[in-house]
Amino acid sequence: MNTPVTDDKAAYALSVKGLTVKISGLVALNDVSFDIEPGKIVSLIGPNGAGKTTAFNVISGYMPPTAGTVTMSGQTITGMSPHRIAAQGLVRSFQRTSVFDQSTVFDNLLTAFHLSGQCSMLQSLLRLPAFQREERRLRQLTNDMLDFLELRHRASEMAETLSYGEQRRLGVGIALAAQPKVLLLDEPAAGLNPSETDDFKAMIRRIGDSGVTVLLVEHDMHMVMSISDYIVVLNQGQLIAEGLPSEVQQNANVIEAYLGTGLKRAEA
């Protein structure tokens, strides 16, 4: 990676240093370190059991590390609860789609934006001018997000009527309503057909172009190689390679441990 030579952790959107996790004597992660520059799309890959989900759990606050630190824009977030980490600007979207099936697509997003609303309960109940101004602002944000997700045409439909791929995009939109600086995506292409995968890739590119840093765990090598600015590879809890997609594709350790004969398919 063309990483700037610097010791200033604030220069990175996310910095993982010496991350080690031991569970019942087993080493799930062993001294893993990597840095992510702001606004980049970075994929964390590796075979099953490599430690990817463990790394995600530690970064997002769902699991404490045995050793090591995680910093975001220079601020240590290691040991913080998930909701405190989210409040700092790191939001995780899980593999399981989390939408309100019996609400419209519009209301799903509006509800998510309301979580960041500033009006008090009294202002809301009395529908004071401040509440009305904020409601207009949040509705505009919701419409903008519908356009961003390319779901405007489904705005008034119940979320349960969406295709699986559309539900996945809506779930990411709900996460984006929190206005994250860093977005973690857990296997976003899982279960998607080729057309849905293409739509999802386009959305991830738009997210990166908007300035949000993206870290994703993904097994679809076509997707990984086509959208990633940088790739981090784990195997058996160890960092075995990192670099540009073209570099990772040619790395002998990666080919042996993970890509194998799938490398040529990923390059296609």
Helices and strands as residue ranges (DSSP letters): G 9-11, E 14-23, E 26-36, E 41-45, H 52-59, E 67-72, E 75-76, H 82-88, E 90-93, H 105-114, H 121-126, H 129-149, G 152-154, G 159-161, H 164-176, E 182-186, H 194-209, E 213-217, H 221-227, E 230-235, E 238-243, H 245-249, H 252-254, I 255-259, H 262-267
